Amino acid sequence: MSITIEAVKEALSHVIDANTGKDLVSSKSAKNIKVDGDEVTFDVELGYPARSQIDGIRKAAIAAVRAVPGAGNVSVNVYSKIVAHAAQRGVKLMSNVKNIIAVASGKGGVGKSTTAVNLALALAAEGAQVGILDADIYGPSQPMMMGISGRPETVDGKTMEPMENHGLQVSSIGFMIDPDEPMVWRGPIVTQALQQLLDQTNWRDLDYLIVDMPPGTGDIQLTLSQKVPVTGAVIVTTPQDIALLDARKGLKMFEKVGIPILGIVENMSVHICSNCGHAEPIFGEGGGAKMCGEYGVDFLGALPLTMSIREQTDSGKPTVVADPDGPIAKIYKEIARKLAVKVAEKAKDMSNKFPSIVIKND
């Protein structure tokens, strides 16, 4: 009895990708199925970076097909293919950046920059090409968090090369000023600086550019929504009522300008005592999940308030690189995977698929 392609598809329709919650057939992940006698070969294409997940998905797919009567040798190639997705209407995508994700908060002090850098590092750890843009012109923190000093280089005198560390490409106004120099700039200059950081940095084929936004809903947020092709936004909050109040404003702002909310991250959700391990929700609990329920957005995950996160980030080696196999890095990686899956589920950018219509006068 020889195995058929239909039988292989039926077997793969029962293999669920735990990250998407969908089977390999309905999600169109299973591709190029070939049967030669009792030999079966096929590909599994994932739309998100999944270096740590590939082995498990491969084993599950092989086991499912081998259970089909007539199956002999089964060979499967599991890989990630990250594509550009549509941004807000009327804003042209960048040729060297596929997806731009804004990490924002309504107020300061909720750990937004720490969350942004660890999510960027987590996406890179899963095999993606990732950059981080420090859009907080008044209070740039990414140079310190990424452990980078010095000035960016320029080859042509007009553009600059991104700084690099821990596998990330980084751009920040902090590389161009002294650490203790205040940015006494008015709004128009600040927005122009943001535009230059984005456009004049020679990003090298990024799958994701994480934008570490300043707190609030001011000039930079408006510039981002009008001129930068943002795939989606992540809101960072704490469970505290006052933080949630401001986080709601940030969420509503993105909704107004047509930028989808990819999800909410609750930071400092519970304090874990470094001496005894006692857990206590000192900022309240359940606020982030409740907000998700109110606005119909995804709850991406919750992070504890621990000294190690602060110490590691201050030292220039954020948690995902300082303790990559630790429990907190695992949370960041899970959040980053959920985020990447949300992006993968969005409409793909089809702007380059349509012909240009040119009217000429003969």
C-alpha positions in Angstrom: 0.0 0.0 0.0 1.5 3.3 -1.1 1.0 6.5 0.7 -0.7 9.4 -1.0 -0.3 13.2 -0.8 -3.9 13.5 0.5 -3.0 11.1 3.3 0.0 13.2 4.2 -2.2 16.3 4.3 -4.7 14.6 6.5 -2.0 13.6 9.0 -0.5 17.1 9.0 -4.0 18.7 9.5 -3.8 17.2 13.1 -0.4 18.7 13.9 -1.0 22.0 15.8 1.6 24.7 16.0 1.3 25.7 19.7 2.5 29.2 18.9 -0.3 30.0 16.4 -2.9 27.5 17.7 -3.5 26.4 14.0 -2.7 23.2 12.2 0.0 23.0 9.6 -2.5 22.6 6.7 -5.2 25.2 7.4 -2.5 27.7 8.1 -0.8 26.9 4.8 2.4 26.2 6.6 2.9 22.7 5.0 4.3 23.2 1.5 5.9 21.2 -1.4 4.6 17.8 -0.3 6.1 15.1 -2.4 5.6 11.3 -2.3 8.0 8.9 -4.0 7.1 5.3 -3.2 7.2 5.2 0.6 9.4 8.3 0.9 7.7 11.6 1.9 9.3 15.0 1.8 7.7 18.4 2.6 8.5 21.8 3.9 7.0 23.7 6.9 7.1 27.4 6.5 6.6 29.5 9.7 5.8 33.2 9.4 7.7 34.1 12.6 11.2 33.6 13.9 11.3 30.2 15.7 14.8 28.9 16.2 13.9 27.3 19.5 10.6 25.9 18.1 11.8 24.3 14.9 13.0 21.0 16.4 9.7 20.3 18.2 7.6 21.1 15.2 9.8 19.0 12.9 9.5 16.0 15.3 5.7 16.4 15.6 5.3 16.6 11.8 7.5 13.5 11.2 5.7 11.5 13.8 2.3 12.3 12.3 3.3 11.3 8.8 5.2 8.2 9.9 1.9 7.0 11.5 0.2 6.9 8.1 0.1 3.4 6.6 2.6 3.0 3.8 4.9 5.8 5.0 8.6 4.9 5.1 11.3 7.6 5.3 10.0 11.0 6.1 12.1 14.2 5.5 10.9 17.7 6.5 12.5 21.1 6.3 11.2 23.6 8.8 12.1 27.2 8.3 11.0 30.8 9.0 10.1 33.2 6.3 9.4 36.7 7.7 7.7 39.1 5.2 6.7 42.7 5.2 3.2 43.5 6.4 0.9 46.4 5.6 1.2 49.6 7.7 -1.2 52.5 8.1 -2.8 53.8 5.0 -0.9 56.3 2.9 2.5 55.6 4.5 5.1 54.0 2.2 7.1 51.0 3.6 10.9 51.2 3.9 12.9 49.1 1.5 15.3 47.9 4.2 12.9 47.3 7.1 10.0 44.7 6.8 8.1 45.5 10.0 8.2 48.4 12.4 6.9 47.7 15.9 6.3 50.6 18.3 6.7 49.9 22.0 4.9 52.6 23.9 3.4 53.5 27.3 1.1 56.3 28.4 3.5 57.3 31.2 7.2 57.0 32.2 8.6 54.7 34.8 6.8 51.5 33.7 9.8 49.7 32.3 9.0 50.4 28.6 12.6 50.7 27.4 13.7 47.6 29.3 10.8 45.7 27.8 11.6 47.0 24.3 15.3 46.0 24.4 14.5 42.5 25.8 11.8 41.9 23.2 14.2 43.0 20.4 16.9 40.6 21.8 14.4 37.8 22.1 13.4 38.1 18.5 17.1 38.1 17.5 17.7 35.0 19.6 15.0 33.3 17.6 16.8 34.0 14.4 15.4 37.3 13.1 17.4 40.3 11.9 16.4 43.0 14.4 17.1 46.7 15.0 16.1 49.0 17.8 15.5 52.7 17.3 15.6 54.9 20.4 12.9 57.4 19.7 13.1 59.0 23.2 15.0 62.1 22.1 14.8 63.8 25.5 15.8 60.7 27.5 17.7 58.2 25.3 18.5 55.1 27.3 19.3 52.4 24.7 23.1 53.2 24.5 23.5 52.3 28.2 21.1 49.4 28.1 22.8 47.9 25.0 26.3 48.5 26.5 27.4 50.7 23.5 29.5 53.8 23.5 31.1 55.9 20.8 29.9 57.7 17.7 28.3 56.1 14.6 30.4 55.9 11.5 29.5 57.5 8.1 30.7 56.3 4.8 29.2 59.0 2.5 28.9 61.9 4.9 25.1 61.8 4.6 24.0 58.6 6.3 25.3 56.6 9.3 25.9 53.0 10.1 23.9 51.5 12.9 25.8 50.8 16.1 25.8 47.1 17.1 25.9 44.8 20.1 24.4 41.5 21.2 23.3 40.9 17.5 21.1 44.1 17.3 21.5 47.1 15.1 20.9 50.2 17.1 20.3 53.9 16.4 19.9 56.6 19.1 20.4 60.3 19.6 22.3 59.3 22.7 25.3 58.3 20.4 25.6 61.8 19.2 25.5 63.8 22.5 27.3 63.7 25.8 25.5 61.5 28.4 24.8 64.4 30.7 23.8 66.9 28.0 20.1 67.9 28.2 18.1 68.0 24.9 16.6 71.5 25.1 14.7 71.3 21.8 11.3 72.3 20.7 8.8 69.8 19.1 9.6 70.4 15.4 13.3 69.9 15.9 12.6 66.7 17.9 10.4 65.2 15.2 13.0 66.1 12.6 15.7 64.3 14.6 13.5 61.2 14.9 12.9 61.2 11.1 16.6 61.5 10.5 17.5 58.7 12.9 15.0 56.5 11.1 15.7 57.4 7.5 19.5 58.2 7.6 20.5 55.0 9.5 21.7 52.3 7.0 19.6 49.5 8.5 20.6 46.2 6.9 17.6 44.1 5.8 15.7 44.1 9.1 12.8 41.7 9.7 11.8 43.9 12.7 12.6 47.4 13.9 11.6 47.9 17.5 10.9 51.6 18.2 11.4 52.5 21.9 8.9 55.3 22.1 9.0 58.2 24.6 6.1 58.2 27.1 3.0 60.2 26.4 1.0 61.1 23.3 2.9 64.1 21.9 4.8 65.2 18.8 6.9 62.1 18.3 3.9 59.8 18.5 2.1 62.0 16.0 5.1 62.0 13.6 5.4 58.2 13.9 1.7 57.8 13.0 1.8 60.1 10.0 5.2 59.5 8.4 6.6 56.1 9.7 5.1 52.8 8.4 4.2 51.2 11.7 3.1 47.5 11.5 1.6 47.7 15.0 2.1 48.9 18.6 2.7 47.2 21.9 1.5 49.0 25.1 3.6 48.5 28.3 1.9 49.2 31.6 2.0 48.2 35.3 -1.1 46.9 37.1 -1.3 50.2 39.0 -4.5 52.2 38.3 -2.7 55.4 37.4 -0.4 53.6 34.9 -3.4 51.9 33.4 -5.2 55.3 33.1 -2.3 56.6 30.9 -1.9 53.3 29.1 -5.5 53.6 27.9 -4.7 57.1 26.4 -1.8 55.6 24.5 -3.9 52.8 23.2 -6.7 55.1 22.1 -4.1 57.4 20.4 -2.9 54.5 18.2 -6.4 53.5 17.4 -7.2 57.0 16.2 -4.3 57.1 13.8 -4.9 53.7 12.4 -2.1 51.7 14.0 -3.2 48.3 15.3 -2.5 47.3 18.8 -0.6 44.0 18.8 -1.0 43.5 22.5 -0.4 44.6 26.1 2.6 43.7 28.3 2.1 44.1 32.1 5.4 44.9 33.7 6.2 44.8 37.5 3.1 42.5 37.9 4.4 40.9 41.1 7.4 41.6 43.3 9.5 38.6 44.2 11.6 39.0 47.3 15.3 38.3 46.6 15.8 36.9 50.2 12.8 34.6 50.7 11.1 34.3 47.3 7.8 35.7 48.6 5.6 37.0 45.8 3.5 40.1 46.4 1.5 42.2 43.9 2.6 45.6 45.3 1.2 47.6 42.3 -2.1 45.7 42.3 -3.0 42.7 40.0 -4.9 41.8 36.9 -5.0 45.4 35.5 -3.3 44.6 32.2 -5.6 41.6 31.5 -8.7 43.6 32.5 -7.6 46.4 30.1 -7.2 43.8 27.3 -10.7 42.5 28.0 -12.1 46.1 27.8 -10.5 46.9 24.4 -10.5 43.5 22.8 -6.7 43.3 22.5 -4.3 40.4 23.3 -2.5 40.1 26.7 1.0 39.2 25.6 2.4 38.4 29.1 3.4 39.6 32.5 6.8 40.3 33.9 7.8 40.3 37.6 9.5 43.2 39.5 12.9 41.7 40.3 16.3 43.3 41.0 18.0 41.1 38.4 16.2 42.7 35.4 17.3 46.2 36.6 20.9 45.2 37.3 21.4 43.3 34.1 19.9 46.1 31.9 21.9 48.8 33.8 25.1 46.8 33.1 24.5 46.8 29.3 23.6 43.1 29.2 19.8 42.9 29.4 18.2 39.7 30.8 17.8 37.9 27.5 21.5 37.9 26.9 22.7 38.0 30.5 20.7 34.9 31.5 19.3 33.5 28.2 18.1 30.2 29.7 16.6 31.7 32.9 12.9 32.0 33.8 12.6 35.7 33.1 14.3 35.4 29.7 11.8 32.6 28.9 8.9 35.0 29.6 10.4 37.7 27.3 10.9 35.1 24.6 7.3 33.8 24.9 6.0 37.4 24.6 8.3 38.1 21.6 7.0 34.9 19.9 3.3 35.9 20.5 4.2 39.4 19.1 5.8 37.9 16.0 2.8 35.6 15.4 0.5 38.6 15.7 2.5 40.4 13.1 2.6 37.3 10.8 -1.2 37.1 11.0 -1.6 40.7 9.7 -2.2 41.5 6.0 0.9 41.2 3.9 2.2 44.3 2.1 1.0 43.9 -1.5 2.1 47.4 -2.7 4.8 46.1 -4.9 2.5 43.5 -6.5 0.4 46.0 -8.3 1.5 47.6 -11.6 2.1 51.4 -11.7 -0.4 53.2 -13.9 1.3 55.9 -15.9 -0.7 58.3 -18.1 1.2 59.8 -21.0 0.3 62.4 -23.6 1.1 61.2 -27.0 
